[in-house]
Amino acid sequence: MQARTALERSENPVRPLLKWAGGKTRLIPQYKPYFPNRGVVYYEPFAGGGAVFLYLASRGLVKKAFLNDLNTELVNLYTVVRDEPEELIERACAMRDYYLGLDGAGRAEFYYDTRQAYNRECPASPAARAAMTVFLNKTCYNGLYRVNSKGEFNVPAGRYKSPSIVEPENVRLFSALLRETEAEIGNDDFDDSVANAARGDFVYYDPPYRPISRTSHFTSYSANSFDDAEQERLAATFRKLAGRGVRQMLSNSDPKNNDPDDNFFDDLYEGFTIKRVKASRMINSRADKRGSVSELLITV
């Protein structure tokens, strides 16, 4: 139990491998009262950065994990972390060391060359692509993961003096948790990914958030859009599983931040428990627009 031994030495030893828009690490203290208090079969249809999974699995609260995401590169990364952690570490460290040895112009050139190869799907090796995913995420502007309608990663280069691109021990701990929970990693539609959830299982949904303003349409983690029709379809899945006795928890934006009369989610999840928690909005081009906002936490 490598990961749990490490837990005895640190309060939070296993961290997400990527910077991820809407990551839940900072919100976990507010989520704790709604987490299971015993080992469960765990489903996460929108795996993202994996902060909730890492928290629960590190504390022995996940007996079996089903992690899913429509982002194929994210699925590839987690599969490689589970099955080939040392190969990933070797490749990512080599990219890190080469990058850090370059001057500013050289770093930008290496970044854009890597991004071009990534979008052309070269190389084909899963471990090589996983290393590129980590490298691009940690050296791109603002730590975004964004793709265009063609599915091409299009974030410009960031400017960092000494970015922490890969932490080998953290990769090993993450890998240990995936193997300990016998994690199955899927690339399916969210409804299909929870089709086998049964009474007593726990599902955490962290879908692409509904934009809270006309300028906040950051839902491009994959080439597929997640509009109000998808939000409604997700609510139907939530109700379906609630009828089976599946324990569920869902995060989303709170439209009342901008319009107190917008009852979209209050109506959609009527009959369930809706809490409002405070979150930091970090992704905005203007620093004065970053700050605390309300987010929804819906449970059954």
N, C-alpha and C positions, 0 to 999 in steps of 0.2 A: 504494500500500500504506500508507494512512494509519495503520492500527492498528500495523503493524510499525515504522513510523518513530517512533511514540510509545513503543514498547517500548524503543527505544534510549535514551530519556530517563528511564525508570522501570522498576523491577523488576516491578511489578504494576499496570499502568495501567488495565486493564479489570476492573471489579468488577461483581458482580451488581446489578441494578437494584432488587431487592426484598430485604427481610429475609425469610428463609425458614427455617422450622423444619427442622433437619437439614441446613442448608447445609454444603457441603464445603470452603469456603475454608481453614479451619484444618487440615483433614486432608490437604490436597494434599501437603505435605512427606513424609508417610508413604505416600502413594499413588505417588509418582514412580517407584519401582523397577518398578512394574507397568504403567506407561503405555507406549504405542508410542514407538519412537525414530525413526520415519519417517512420512511423510504417509500417512494411511489414510482410508478411507471410515468415517465415524463415526456411530454410532446411539446415541441416548439416549431410551429409551422413557418415562422419568419425568423430564422436563427440569428441573422445579423452578426453583431459582435460577440454574442454569446454570454454576456455578463450574468444574466439570471441563471443560466445553466451552470456556469462556473461556480457561482455562489452556492447553489443547492448541492451540486455534485461534490464540492469540496467538503461539505458538511455531512456527507453520507445520506443525503435525502433523496437521491436518485438511484433506484434499483436498476432501471433500464431506461435508456434515452432514445428518442426518435427525433432527430434534428433535421430540419428541412429548410430549403430556401430556393427561390427561383433564380437567384444569382449563381450561374454555373461555376464561376471562378471561386466564389466563396465555398461552394460545395466541394470543389476540387481541393482547395486549401485545407479544409477540415479533414477530408479523406486522407490527404498526404500527412497531415499532423498526426492522425491516428495510426497510420500504417508505416510511414517512412519519416519519422521525426528527424533522425540524424542526417538523412539525405537533404531535407529541407534546411536544416541548420547549416550544413556545409555550403550549400549553394547561396543561401542568403548572406552568410558571413563573407563569402568571397565577393559578392556584389557590394556589400557594405564597405569592406576594406578598400576596394578599388575606388568607389565613389568618394570616400572621405579623403583619399590621397590626391584628388583633383582640385584645381582652383575653381572659381565660380563659373567661368565660361565652360570649363570641362565638365563640371557637374551637370549643367543644363544640357549640354550636348549628349551626355550619357543618358540622362533622364529621357530625353525625347527619342533617342535611338531605341531605348528599352520600351518605351510606350508604343512606338511604331511596330516593333517586333511582336509585342504583346497583342496588338490589334490585328496583326496578320497571322496570329496563332502559331508563331514560331518562337521557341521550339515546341515540339509536341509533348515532351516529357511532362507528366503531371507534377513531379517535384520541381522541375525548372519553372513551370508556370506558377506554381505556388510561391516560389521564391520571388518571382517578378511581381506577383500580387502584393506581397508584403513590402517589397522595395518601393513600388510605385505609391502605395498607400502612405508610407512613412516619409516620402520625399516630395509628394505633390502638394499643391497649394491647399493649406487649411485642413489637410488630412481628409479630403473628400473622397468618396467613391461615387463617381457619376458617369453614366454612359449616355450616348446619344441614341437616336431612334434606330440606328444600325447596330447597336450593342457595342459601340466602340468607346473605350475609356478615353475621355477627352479633357481631363483636368490638367491645367498647366503646371509647370514645375514650381515648387516652393523654394523659399530661400531660408535654409537652416544652417547654422554654423556646424553643429555636430548632432544630427538627429540619431535617436536610438532606434535603429532600423530593425534589429532582431536581438532578442535576449534568449540565448540558448536554453538556460534553465527553465524559463517560463514556457518555452515550446515543449520541453520534456514533461513538465507538470501538466500542461494542457493535454498532451498526448496520453498521459497516465489516466487522467479523468475520463477521456473518451473510451479508453480500453476497459477501465474499471466498470463503467456503466454499460459496456457492450453497445456503444452508440451506433445506431444505424443512421446514415446520413443520406437524405433524399433530395431530389430536385423536382418535386411534384407541385401541383396545384395545392393550395392550403387545405381545401376540403378533402382531397384524396389523402393528404398526409396524416389526417387525424381520423381516417375512416374506421380504424380498429380501436379507437379509444373506448374504454369501458368504465363502468361504475368504479369510483375510487381512484382512477387515474387523474393526473394533473396536466392541464394544457395551459401554456402561457402564449398569448398572441401579442406580437409587437409589429403590426403591419405598417406599411408606409402610411404616414400620418396624413389625415385630411388637411389641406392647406387652411391656415387660419386667416390668410389675407390674399389678395390678388397677386402679390409678389413673392409668396412663400411656397411656390409649387416645387418643393424639393422632394420628388418621389421617384427619382431616376436611379435607383440602385440596380435596376435591370432595364432592358428595353421595353418591358411591359408596363403600361400605365395602371394606376390603381385609383380609379375614380369613385364617385358616389355609388355607382351601380355595384362596384366591387365591395365597397364598405357595407352595402345592404346584403350582398351575398354572404359576406363574412358574418354578419349578425344572424343570418339564417342558420349558418353552421353552428354558431354559438348556442342558439336556441335548441337546435337538434341535439347537440351533445348534452345540454342541460337536462333534456328529457330523459337521457340515459343515466343520469346521476354522475356525470363526469364533472369533476371540480375544475373550474376555469377562471382565468384572470386575463384581462385584455387592457392594453395601453392605447391611448390615442390622444390627439390634440383636443383642446377644449375651444370650440368655436365662440364661446362666450367671452373669450379674451378680447375679441374685436366687436362682437355683436351680442349683447345680453339677451336678445330675443331669438337667437339662433338655437333651436332645440333639436337639431338634427340627431345628435347621439342620445339625448334624453328621451326622445320619442322612439329611436331605433332600439334602444335597450330598456325600454319601459318594463318594469317588473323585476329587474336585476338591481344589485347594489351599485350605485355610481358614486365614487369618491373623487374629489378634486385634490390633486397634490401639486406642490410647487416644484418647478424644474427650471434649470438654467438653459436659456436659448443661446447656444454658442455659434451656430452657423448663420452668419449674416454678414454681408459685405461691409456694413457700417457698424463700427464698434458701439456707437450710442444706441443701437437697436438690440444689442445683446443684453440679456438680463433675465429676471425671474418671470415666468409665466405659469399659468395653471395648465395642468394636463389631467386627462381622465384616467381613472383606474376602475374598471368594471369587473365585478366578481360575481360568482355563483358557487 
